[in-house]
């Protein structure tokens, strides 16, 4: 019954859902899993160590997090057709600059552009649109949109590693730029009848805790926001560290890079199944009730990464990461709307996106510095796992506040 409901829902809302999924896919060009594929080539081309490249990545990504705090609120003011197409054009330009860059000194700027327009703004436009356009089916809408990202994560690493064997890595970045340009008319066609959906008219905005529409300033003063912040930052930070140093991880384990990326689709399949489940569960059970549990598989995954004597164990860890990924893609985005309402969702989500991007900046930078200073990447995994367990425990507080809110109403 859930499956048929999903299919009917997709058919009835295909243009809007396809927009979210396409934007999510295009965000891949600014995501760590994609950029890190070229980590070896970038370090070799510019004479960088793991720590150097990690520091550059941290600077560029950290700057994009700071700008996201202000720019992410544009999703409250502009329609998807305007903002989405502009962002994709600028993402394509960023890919072009990455291909043509002659010096290492410009890498922080290029990382900033890729992260800001890719991971930051493209993801922001997609998730805010889904959370606003759909109310009763918010979980399913976020789940379907996230499948675009999953498709990129499943197909692009293997495809890019194979393409690097036949063409120079810089030409691949030019191809990504051309793909962004080619997708702009597709987005325009999907949104040619764009309207303000009934779900987000001013009379039908959904309120948050205690029946209020929280502004960003009010949300930032409430402990609920900061109780969720460690989950946002640790998931993106330490997950990013793993993907960012995947070449190094394969080296210290004694595996080829190709053999490692060959098991990544297992995680993507799990993310897909997990996202479908969470999308259904959010609409049926409620995002808040599920919130404290989704990080637990991630914690166990990093324990296995530390241990993994063979690719089989790493494959199990990748599957566990995928199981948590479905919750990250749907639960958190739904919870922001449930906790703080949808009227100011764009500006609130901009701050949460900035935290996520900041986490993804700190993860590679700190882990790269630790590697250069003799703290093995495998040993770091145990610290990451402990952080995830702690972040999951903190999520019990927002759940208790939501229960008090429900009781008072």
Secondary structure, 3 states (H helix, E strand, C coil): CHHHHHHHHHHHCHHHHHHHHHHHHHHHHHCHHHHHHHHHHHHHHHCCCHHHHHHHHHHHHHHHHHHHHHHHHHHHCCCHHHHHHHHHHHHHHHHHHHHHCCCHHHHHHHHHHHHHHHHHHHHHHHHHHHHHHCCCCHHHHHHHHHHHHHHHHHHHHHHHHHHHCCCCHHHHHHHHHHHHHHHHHHHHHHCCCCCCCHHHCHHHCCCCHHHCCCCHHHHHCCHHHHHHHHHHHHHHHHHHHHHHCHHHHHHHHCCCHHHHHCCHHHHHHHHHHHHHHHHHHHHHCCHHHHHHHCCHHHHHHHHHHHHCCCHHHHHHHHHHHHHHHHHHHHHHHHHHHHHHCCCCHHHHHHHHHHHHHHHHHHHHHHHHHHHHCCCCHHHHHHHHHHHHHHHHHHHHHHHHHHHHHHHHC
